[in-house]
Amino acid sequence: MAEVIALDTNILVYAKRAETARHADARRLLTTLAEGDAPWAIPWPCIYEFLRVVTHPRVFDPPTDLDNVLDYLASLLESPSLTLLGEGPSHPAHLRRAVLEGRATGNLAHDAHIAALALEHGVRELWTSDRDFSRFPGLQIRDPFRERPLSESAAGYRMRLPGRGQRRRPAAGRP
């Protein structure tokens, strides 16, 4: 797959839900891709995650109506320049590499699945607002709503702050 970009779930959510801060930009971006000739892709797991997020009553109040979201997806999937990314015969090797090299455990296993699909299909760039994808070597990440691409050096990792079940260490010199 030459010079194709892939979209992560968050871009789809922003484009669908008007109350999100990036709605207008995401909708414009998705319309440009869907109506254009340039090849683009969506990993199948992102389609299901999109359905889960926008129809979940604890995420959006009110959630998106199921018929509405299925009609929305149907029109999106009609784009002749869109490819849906699924597992092929070489997927187990890509999954192993993504999980091991990205140290993807717990909830990050889902991101490893998406990264593995993108790498398996030769995706040039994954467009996402999720910095966690920068942990997967060989996958170029770009936040289409920022000027510079996300990369391992630009994204960094979140510092774990004391919280649930963790004790704060006293400052030096304090009991």
C-alpha positions in Angstrom: 0.0 0.0 0.0 1.9 3.1 -1.2 1.7 6.5 0.5 -1.4 5.7 2.4 -2.4 7.3 5.8 -4.6 5.6 8.3 -7.0 7.1 10.8 -7.3 6.2 14.5 -10.6 6.1 16.3 -10.4 9.6 17.9 -10.5 11.3 14.5 -13.7 9.4 13.7 -15.2 10.3 17.0 -14.3 14.0 16.7 -15.8 14.1 13.2 -19.1 12.5 14.3 -19.7 14.3 17.7 -20.4 18.0 17.4 -19.7 18.7 21.0 -16.0 17.7 20.7 -13.5 20.6 20.5 -12.0 19.3 17.2 -15.3 18.5 15.5 -15.2 21.0 12.7 -11.6 20.3 11.8 -12.1 16.5 12.0 -15.3 16.6 9.9 -13.5 18.7 7.2 -10.5 16.3 7.2 -12.7 13.2 7.0 -14.8 14.8 4.2 -11.7 15.7 2.2 -10.3 12.2 2.6 -13.6 10.4 1.8 -14.3 12.6 -1.3 -10.7 12.7 -2.5 -8.6 10.4 -4.7 -5.7 10.0 -2.2 -5.6 6.5 -0.6 -6.4 6.3 3.1 -7.3 3.6 5.5 -9.1 2.7 8.7 -8.1 -0.3 10.8 -11.1 -2.5 11.4 -10.6 -2.4 15.2 -11.0 1.4 15.0 -14.4 1.0 13.4 -15.6 -1.2 16.3 -14.0 1.1 18.9 -15.8 4.1 17.2 -19.1 2.3 17.6 -18.4 1.5 21.2 -17.4 5.1 22.1 -20.1 7.1 20.3 -23.0 4.8 21.4 -21.9 4.5 25.0 -24.1 6.4 27.4 -21.3 7.0 29.9 -19.2 8.6 27.2 -21.8 10.8 25.5 -25.1 12.0 26.9 -27.1 11.4 24.8 -25.2 8.6 23.0 -25.4 8.5 19.2 -28.3 6.4 18.0 -27.2 3.1 16.6 -29.1 3.4 13.3 -27.6 6.9 12.9 -24.0 5.7 13.5 -24.5 2.7 11.2 -25.8 4.9 8.4 -22.8 7.3 9.0 -20.4 4.4 8.7 -22.1 3.0 5.6 -21.6 6.3 3.8 -18.0 6.6 5.0 -17.2 3.1 3.9 -18.5 3.9 0.4 -15.4 6.1 -0.3 -13.6 4.5 -3.2 -10.2 5.7 -1.9 -10.7 4.0 1.5 -9.1 0.6 2.5 -10.1 -1.2 5.6 -7.2 -2.8 7.4 -7.6 -6.4 8.7 -5.3 -9.2 9.7 -3.5 -11.1 7.0 -1.2 -14.1 7.0 1.8 -12.1 8.3 -0.2 -10.5 11.2 1.1 -12.7 14.0 4.7 -11.5 13.4 3.6 -7.9 13.2 1.6 -8.2 16.4 4.5 -9.8 18.2 6.8 -7.1 17.1 4.4 -4.3 18.1 3.6 -5.7 21.5 7.3 -6.5 22.4 8.9 -3.4 20.9 6.2 -1.1 22.2 6.1 -2.8 25.6 2.3 -2.9 25.1 0.5 -4.4 28.1 -2.9 -3.9 29.5 -5.0 -1.3 27.6 -2.1 -0.6 25.3 -2.6 -4.1 23.7 -5.4 -2.5 21.7 -3.1 0.2 20.4 -0.6 -2.5 19.5 -3.2 -4.3 17.4 -3.8 -1.1 15.5 -0.1 -0.4 15.1 0.5 -4.0 13.9 -2.2 -3.6 11.3 -0.8 -0.4 10.0 2.7 -1.8 9.8 1.5 -5.0 8.2 -0.2 -3.0 5.4 2.7 -0.6 4.9 0.8 2.5 6.2 3.0 5.6 5.8 1.5 7.5 8.7 -1.2 7.0 11.4 -3.2 10.1 12.1 -4.2 10.3 15.8 -4.4 12.5 18.8 -3.2 9.6 21.0 0.4 10.0 22.0 0.6 6.4 23.1 1.1 5.3 19.5 4.6 6.9 19.5 5.8 3.9 21.5 5.6 1.7 18.4 8.9 1.7 16.3 8.5 2.0 12.6 5.1 3.7 12.7 5.1 7.4 11.9 2.5 9.2 14.0 0.9 12.6 13.2 -1.7 14.6 15.0 -3.5 16.3 12.1 -4.7 19.1 14.5 -1.1 20.1 15.4 1.5 21.7 13.2 4.3 19.2 13.8 4.1 15.4 13.6 4.1 13.4 16.8 7.2 11.3 17.2 8.8 9.4 20.0 11.0 12.4 20.9 8.2 14.9 20.6 5.6 13.0 22.4 7.4 11.8 25.4 5.8 9.7 28.1 3.4 10.7 30.8 4.9 10.9 34.3 3.0 8.8 36.7 1.8 10.9 39.5 1.0 9.6 43.0 -2.6 8.7 43.1 -4.7 5.6 43.5 -2.9 3.3 45.9 0.4 5.2 45.8 2.0 7.1 48.7 3.5 10.5 48.2 7.1 10.7 49.2 7.9 13.5 51.6 10.1 16.3 50.1 13.7 16.2 51.1 14.3 17.4 54.6 10.6 16.9 55.6 9.4 14.0 57.8 
